Amino acid sequence: MNHDKLRERILRDLKESNQSIRSVEKLAGLGRGSLYNFLDGHTKSPTLETLYALSEVLKPDLSELLGIVSDKEAENNQQTANLELFISVVEHIKQFLLNYKLSVTNKKLLELLKE
């Protein structure tokens, strides 16, 4: 997870928990300003220990804080997203071919879909 996404997630969780940055630092056993430094961009990569400590305060588990989903959730989300994306790509290719009155072989069509 990149810095910006993690930052947004932590800020959202702070707001939802109605806690201040300092109170979360204290509850998580972090040094004064450590969470603030991350949220302000002074620190780009918090340690796993820091993330774990934050998750203990903000979320029930680290995977939720990091936005990690189970294999089953990922599989379901991926299939849905890919189907919608696939349909969209096929429609764009179809429109392009129709607009320019082009025809392609099946092999070329499959190559276009892969791209």
N, C-alpha and C positions, 0 to 999 in steps of 0.2 A: 504494500500500500504506500502510495506516495505521501509526502509531507502534507500537501494541501488537503487531501482527502482525510487523512488521520486528524489533522487540525480541525477540520469541519466537524468530524464525528465527535471529537472531544468537546468542542464548544457546544454542540447540540446536547451532549450528555450532561455537561455542566448546567446548561439552562434547564433541562428536564429535571435534574436532581435538585435544582434551586440552591446550589452550593457555590461559594466563591472559589476562585483559584487557590487562594491561600488555605482555605479550610480543606480542600481536597489534597493539597500538598501535605498538610499536617496529618490528615487521616491515612494517607498513603505512605507516610514516613519519608517523604521526599524533602530535599533541602529547599530552603526558602528561595523562591524565584525559579526553581527548576522547571516547573510546568509553565510558568509565565514565559520563560526564555524559549521554550519550544513553541508555544502558541504565538509568540511575537516574531519567530523566525530566527532567533539567535542560535538555537540548537536545531539542527536538521534531523538528526537520527537519535531518538531516545533509545536507551538500552532496553533489552527484553525485560530486565528486572523492573525498570521504571514503568514500562507498559503493563506488566503484570500487577504492580502495585496500584496503578491507576484503575485497572479493570476490577480490582477487588473493591474499590470505592465506588466506581461509576457504573459498572456492569457486572452481571453475575459471572461472566467468564471472558477470558482474553480474546477468544475467537469472535465474540460478538463485538467487542471494542474495535477489533481490526477489520470487521466486516467480512469475516470468513464464514462461508456457508457450508453446510454438510454436502457430501457428494451427491446425495439424493436431491437436495435443493438446487445445487448447481446444474445437475443433469436436467431437471425440469425447466429451470430458467433458460438454460442454453438451448434446449430443443425449441422452446417457444420463441426465443429471440432469433434463432437461426431460421426458423420457418418464415417469420415475418420478413426478415432480411432477404431471404431467398426469393420470396414472392416479389418484393420490391425490385430486386436486381433483375429478375426475369421481365418484369413490366418495363423497366427502363431499356433493357436490351431490345425488347419487342418494339417499343416506340421508336427507338433509334433505327432499327432495321426497316420499319414501315415508313418512317419519314424520308429516308434516303433510298427507298425502294431497293434494298439490298437483300441478297440471300446468302446464306452460309451453309457449309457442310455441318453435319452433326458433330464432327470432331471439333471444328472451329467454335461452334456454339458452346460445347462443353468447356473449351479453353476460356471463352469469354466469361462463362459462369464462375469458373475458378478464380479469375482475376477479380 
